Amino acid sequence: MGFGAQMLGWDAEFCTLLAARGRYVIRYDNRDCGLSAKLEDHPVDLMDFITAVTSGDLDRARAIAPYSLRDMAQDGIGVLDALGIEQAHVVGSSMGGMIAQKMAIEFPRRVLSLTSMMSSTGEQDYGQPTPEAQQVLFSGRPADRDGYVAGAERELVWASRRYGDAAQLRALAAASYDRAYYPAGVPRQLAAMILDGSRAEALKDLDVPTLVIHGLDDTLIDPSGGRRTAELVPGAQLLLLEDMGHDRPPALWPVLLDAITGHTTRRA
């Protein structure tokens, strides 16, 4: 899953439908969110980190960040190890797409295929958010449950213009809050994502069957991020979807399920 999001972001019904097509589906919480491990001994002041990055003091920024995107990719491999699975088809969304790319780059023998969804390459010229989406991303939500749930509606700014659903956003926010409210992990995940930098050269050398999916309504990670990913990875397929933003509307599930099933069937 993506930045600050629990595994609940992969809707259980979506996963069930994918499993019904003959796939053994694993979803998990990234470190520092949900029910996964929390690095509470390493607080990160987000403003200090951003100041270090914007001033070009990357040594300082790296000293602030307690782990890397590679560490998060290693976590995914660790899940496979714990389940006794040698190889898997890896699907990642948003920051999860970056983690999935990193898994394929660093551990290609373990990755049967890569599906990078609504993600980017780490290059500054591609996949950037609109000012409105960036403001919502970094403004945070109230700490009380009611305020947190109500604040989820602001994410309509990057949702599908046709299928965006405030009620669904509130329901996911409520479930996430009740399961594991943990905003302290967000700055650490952000630091790992930013410091990974460009994966362009590594993606050029990637020898893993790759599908790139991106919604044309996405304002959080511009579709140029998906286009660029597909451009770099040799032989990658690109699926650009009308009426999809930085979300997976149920109306588009059949298309997404067909794409993922087809990609993983050919590579099984």
Long-range contacts (C-beta under 8 A, 24 or more apart in sequence): 1-27, 1-29, 1-30, 1-93, 1-94, 1-95, 1-96, 2-93, 2-94, 2-95, 2-96, 2-97, 3-94, 3-95, 3-186, 3-189, 3-190, 3-193, 4-33, 4-183, 4-185, 4-186, 4-189, 5-33, 5-94, 5-96, 5-176, 6-33, 6-34, 6-35, 6-176, 6-179, 6-180, 7-34, 8-34, 8-172, 8-175, 8-176, 8-179, 9-93, 9-172, 10-93, 11-248, 11-250, 13-250, 14-248, 14-253, 14-256, 14-257, 17-253, 17-257, 18-257, 18-260, 18-261, 21-257, 21-261, 22-261, 23-89, 23-261, 23-264, 26-79, 26-83, 26-88, 28-76, 28-79, 29-180, 30-72, 30-75, 30-95, 30-96, 30-99, 30-189, 31-67, 31-71, 31-72, 31-75, 31-185, 31-189, 32-182, 32-184, 32-185, 32-186, 32-188, 32-189, 33-180, 33-182, 33-185, 33-186, 33-189, 34-179, 34-180, 34-182, 35-179, 35-180, 36-75, 38-182, 38-184, 38-185, 39-66, 39-67, 39-185, 39-188, 40-184, 42-66, 42-188, 43-184, 44-187, 44-188, 44-191, 45-187, 46-186, 46-187, 46-190, 49-187, 49-190, 49-191, 53-194, 53-195, 58-195, 61-191, 61-194, 61-195, 62-195, 64-191, 65-188, 65-191, 65-192, 65-195, 66-188, 66-191, 67-188, 67-192, 68-192, 68-195, 68-196, 69-98, 69-99, 69-102, 69-192, 69-193, 69-195, 69-196, 70-102, 70-106, 70-196, 71-192, 72-99, 72-102, 72-189, 72-192, 73-99, 73-100, 73-102, 73-103, 73-106, 73-107, 74-106, 76-100, 76-103, 77-103, 77-107, 77-110, 80-110, 86-110, 87-111, 87-112, 88-112, 89-113, 89-115, 89-263, 89-264, 89-267, 90-114, 90-115, 91-115, 91-117, 91-260, 92-116, 92-117, 92-119, 93-117, 93-118, 93-119, 93-248, 94-118, 94-119, 94-220, 94-221, 94-246, 95-119, 95-189, 95-193, 97-229, 98-122, 98-193, 98-196, 98-199, 101-199, 101-203, 101-206, 101-229, 102-196, 102-199, 104-206, 104-208, 104-210, 105-199, 105-202, 105-203, 105-206, 108-206, 108-207, 108-208, 111-208, 112-208, 112-209, 112-264, 112-267, 112-268, 113-208, 113-209, 113-210, 113-211, 113-263, 113-264, 113-267, 114-206, 114-208, 114-209, 114-210, 114-211, 114-233, 115-210, 115-211, 115-212, 115-213, 115-259, 115-260, 115-263, 115-264, 116-210, 116-211, 116-212, 116-213, 116-226, 116-229, 117-212, 117-213, 117-214, 118-213, 118-214, 118-215, 118-218, 118-220, 118-221, 118-225, 118-226, 118-246, 119-214, 119-221, 119-225, 119-226, 119-229, 120-221, 120-224, 120-225, 120-226, 120-228, 120-229, 121-198, 121-199, 121-200, 121-203, 121-225, 121-228, 121-229, 121-232, 122-196, 122-197, 122-198, 122-199, 122-200, 123-198, 123-200, 123-228, 124-198, 125-224, 126-222, 126-224, 126-225, 126-227, 126-228, 127-221, 127-222, 127-224, 127-225, 127-226, 127-228, 128-221, 128-222, 128-224, 128-225, 129-158, 129-219, 129-220, 129-221, 129-222, 130-157, 130-219, 130-222, 132-157, 132-219, 133-157, 133-158, 133-219, 133-220, 133-246, 137-220, 140-183, 141-173, 143-181, 143-183, 145-174, 145-177, 145-178, 148-173, 148-177, 148-181, 149-173, 149-174, 149-177, 157-219, 158-218, 158-219, 158-220, 158-245, 158-246, 158-247, 159-217, 159-245, 159-246, 159-247, 159-249, 160-215, 160-217, 160-243, 160-244, 160-245, 160-247, 160-249, 160-252, 161-217, 161-243, 161-245, 162-217, 162-243, 162-249, 163-243, 163-244, 163-247, 163-249, 163-250, 163-251, 163-252, 164-245, 164-247, 164-249, 165-249, 200-228, 200-232, 203-229, 203-232, 203-233, 204-232, 204-233, 204-234, 206-232, 206-233, 206-234, 207-234, 208-233, 209-235, 209-263, 209-266, 209-267, 210-235, 210-236, 210-237, 211-236, 211-237, 211-239, 211-259, 211-260, 211-263, 212-236, 212-237, 212-238, 212-239, 213-239, 213-241, 213-256, 213-259, 214-238, 214-239, 214-240, 214-241, 214-244, 215-240, 215-241, 215-243, 215-244, 215-245, 215-246, 215-247, 216-240, 216-241, 216-242, 216-243, 216-244, 217-242, 217-243, 217-244, 217-245, 218-244, 218-245, 218-246, 219-245, 219-246, 220-245, 220-246, 221-246, 237-263
